[in-house]
Amino acid sequence: MHPAYSVIFFTTASGAGYGMLALMAILGTAGILPADRWFGFVGLALALGLITAGLLSSTFHLGRPERAWRAVSQWRSSWLAREGVLAILTYIPAGLFGIGWVFLEQTSGFWGVMGVLAAIGAFLTIVCTSMIYRSLKPIHQWHNDWTIAGYVALGFASGAVALSFVAHLFDVAGPVVKALPVALVPVAWAVKTGYWAFIDRTRSLSTSNTATGLRGGEVRSVDWPHTQENYLQKEMGFQVARKHALKLRTIAHGLTFAVPLAFAVLTLLVPNPLAGIAAFVALASIAAGLLAERWLFFAEAKHTVTLFYGAKAA
């Protein structure tokens, strides 16, 4: 599939934002994070800012962005619409939780309930985002449970790294906050490694024979459907060379997982401000790595329509 930069930014930014929002809500409600108004303001502003920027960027991929609001009306049948509805609804408890934290310095009682609801909404929105791709049967690389696990794991891992940086910035990073990236980044690393192994060792059941309904030997194209590249070939027949994919996977392994994990461990060993610098490096690294990882997620996907344009398998 053709990687759209607006969708790449949307899925990475909003995933990190929702992961950070959920973690702040859970830890704040549990009393693990201090109910300091400026820490709460900056942390929630960053989380909601990433979410909002991501959601807005996704509209640039639409042919008529001004009609994006109509998508939510199809929530009964569309995961995209369900994602939109949940994204909007999550702002309500998140905003109320923010009011309690920032203006009243309270994260328990009613405000804590709002925090829990915001965390649930954030988690479900990430799941809905992943289901947009998981539900597409013609794309074997997406139509599997690794897709859901990857989006959730990467969202919470990047959110934990972002939270760690803000907590170090305000010098309120306790043992739990410091340990979260160390725990969640390896989980995301294992999930992504499992996903890549899955798409490498498995193939779609669709072939040129099944696509045409012809049996008795390998079907090959004699006459191309079009004399020049068309929309389907550009958007759904995008190809990335195997050597380039492997190079980008190596970059993703390093920037998305290895470097952030190493510097997250470093925050456990050194005091501020050195720990804060390490947390910033981890955040910058995972942000860059996620762009490479998500670009590959789209570029390595193959739509079954390519079978009608000479591909032997999808």
N, C-alpha and C positions, 0 to 999 in steps of 0.2 A: 504494500500500500504506500501511496505517496505521503511522506511525513509532512504534515501541515504545522508550521511553526507556532501558529496561534493555539492549536490543540496541544502541542507539546508543552508550551508554557502553561496552558490551563491545567493540564493534568498534574504537572509537577508542582506548580505554585499552590493550587487549591488543595492538593493532597498533603503538602507540608503544613498548610494553614489549618486544615481540619485536624490533622494529627496533633499539632501544637495546641489547638483549642481544646481538644478532648483531654489531653494530658494536663493542661492547666486547670480545666474544670474539675477533673478527678482529684488531682493533688491539692488544689485549692480547697475543695469541699472537705477533703480528709484532714485538712490542717497541716499538710506537709509543706505547702508553700505559704509564706507569710502574707497576710492580708494588707500589704503595703500598697497604698493607692498609686504611687508612681510606678512601682514594679508591675502592678496589675494593669495600669494604663498602657505602658509600653508593650508588655507581653501580649495583651489582648488586641491592641492596635496592630501589632505585627501579624498576629494570626488572622484577624479579620481582614487586614489589608491584603494579605496573600490570597485569601479566599476570594475577596471581591475583585482583585486584579485578574485572577485566574478566570473567574466567571465572565467578566467583561471581555477578556481576550477571546473566549470561546465563540463569542458572537461574530467575530471577524471572519470565521470560517464559513459563515452562512451566506447564501446568495443574497438574502434580504435581511440584514441584521435588525432593521427596524421592526421586523415581524417576529423577533425571537420570543416575545412574550406569549405568542400563540402556542408555542410548543408545550407549555405546561397544561394545556387543555386536554392533551392526549395521555394523561397519566394512567388510564386503565390498560393501555396496551404498549406504551413506550417507556423504556428505561431512561431515555433522555428526559422525558417529561417528569418522571418520578424523581430523577436527580434534581431537576429544576424546582419542583415543589418542595422537596426536603431541604434544598439549599436555602430557599426563602424562609421556610418555617424555622430552620435552625437559627436564623438571625434573631428571632424573638427571645427564646430563653438565653441565648448568648448575650444579647443586649441587656437583658434584665440582670443576668449574672454580673456583667460588667458594671452596671449601675451600683449594685451592692458592693462590689470589690473596690471600685474607684471612688465613689462618692461617700459611702458609708463604712468602708473598710470592713465589710462583713462578707463571709463566704460560707456561712452556715445557715441553718433554718430554711426559710423560704428561698433565700439566695442560693443555698446549697442545692436545693431541689432543682432550681433553674440551671445550675451548673451540670447536674446529672443529665437533665434533659438535653442540654447543649452537647454534652459528650456523646449521648446516644444519637442525636441528630447528625453530628459530625461523622461518626462511624458509619451510619446508614447511608449518608451521602457518598462517602468513598466507595461503599459497596455498590451503590447504584451507578456510579461512574464506571466501575470495573464491569458491571453487567451490560453496559452499552456495548462493550466489545465481546464479553463472554457469550452473549446471546446470539452472535452472528455465526450461524452454522456454516456458511460458505468459506469462512476463514479458519482453517485448522489451528493456526498458531494462537488464535484468540479463544476459540471455542473449547476451553478446558478450564478446570478449577485453579490451575496455576495463575491464571489471569487475576482472579479475585484475590488470591493470597498475596500476589505481588503488589497489587495496588494498596492493599491494607497495610502490609508489612513496610513498604517503602514510605507510605504516608506517615505512619507512626514513627519510623526511624528518623526520617528527616525532621518531623515535628519535635522529636526528643532532642535532636542536635540543636535546633533553633531555640528551644526552651532553655537548654543548657547555657547557650551563649547569653541570653537575656538575664538569666539568673546570675551568671558570673559578672555580668555588667553591673548589676546592683549588689553584688557580693552577698547573695542570699542562696547560693547553690549548696544545698545540703547533700548528704550521702546518696539519698534516693535520686535526686535530680542528676547528680554526677554519674550514677550507675545506669540510668535509663539508656543513654546512647550506647554504653558498653554492652548492655543486654539486647537492645533492639536492633542495632546495626548488624550484628552477626546473624540474627534471625532473618532479616531482610536479605542478607548476602546468601544465606542457604536457600531461601525461597527462589531468588533470582537465578542462582546456579542450577537449581532443580528445574526451573522453567526452561532455561537454555538447553539443558540436557534432554528435556522432553521433546522440544521442537526439533532437536538434532536427530533423535533416534526414531521418531514417529513421522508418519506421512498421512495426509488426508486419504480417505477411502475413495475420493473422487479421482478419476483418471480420464484420459481422452475417450476411452471406451465407455465408461459409465456416463460421461457427459453427452456423448452422441447416441448411446444406446446400441452401439455396434459391438459385436462379439466375433471371436474367431481370429485372433491376432491383434497385433498392436496397431492402433489407429494413429495415422499421422496426417497432418494437413498438407494438401496438395495445392490449394489455392487460398491465399489469405483473404479474410473477410473484407479488409480495407486496403487501399493502396498507400495510405499514410497513417501515421499514429493518430488515434482518436482519443476521446475523453476517457474511455474505459481503460485503454492501455496506459495512459498517463497516470490516472488516479489509482487503478487497481492492479496494474501490471508493473509497478515500480520494482526495479531490481537493484540489489546491492551486491557487489562482488564479495565472494566468500572471504577473500583475504582482507578486504576492508571491514567486513563484519567482525572478523576475529580480532582485528586491530582495535576496533571500537569497543568490543567486549573487554579487551584487556584494559583499555582506558577506563571503562565503567567499573571494572573490578577495583582498579586502583583509586580513582577519585570518589566513587560512590561508597565504597566499603572500607578498603584497606587504610587509606589516609585518615578518614574520619574516625575510624575505630582506634587507630594509633594515637591520635591527638585527644580522643575522648578518654583513653586510658591515662594519658599524660595529665589530664585535669585532676585525676585522682591522686597524683603523686607530687604535684607542685602547688604552692599557694597562689592566690591572686597577687599581682596582676598577670603573672605568667599563665595561670590556669585560664584566665579570660582570653588571653591571646591564643592559647591552644584551642579553646572552644570556638573562637572566630575562624581559625584556620579550618577546623572540622566543618563548620557551617559553609564556608566558601567552597570547600572541596566537594561536599555532598551536593551542593547546588549545581556545580559544573558537571559533576558526574551524572546526576539525574537527567540532564539534558541529553547526554550521549546515550544513556540507557533507554530513555523514552523515544529518542529518534530511532534507535534500533527496533524497539517494540513495534513501530509502524513499518519501518523499512523491510523487516524480515517477514512480515505477514504477506501471504499469497492468497488472492481471491480465486475461487474456482472458475471465474469467467476467463482467466488466462488460458484455460484448457482449450478454448476456441481460437486462441491466437498462437498455437504452437507449443505451449508448455505440455510436458508429458505428465506432470503431476502438480497438484496444488500444495 
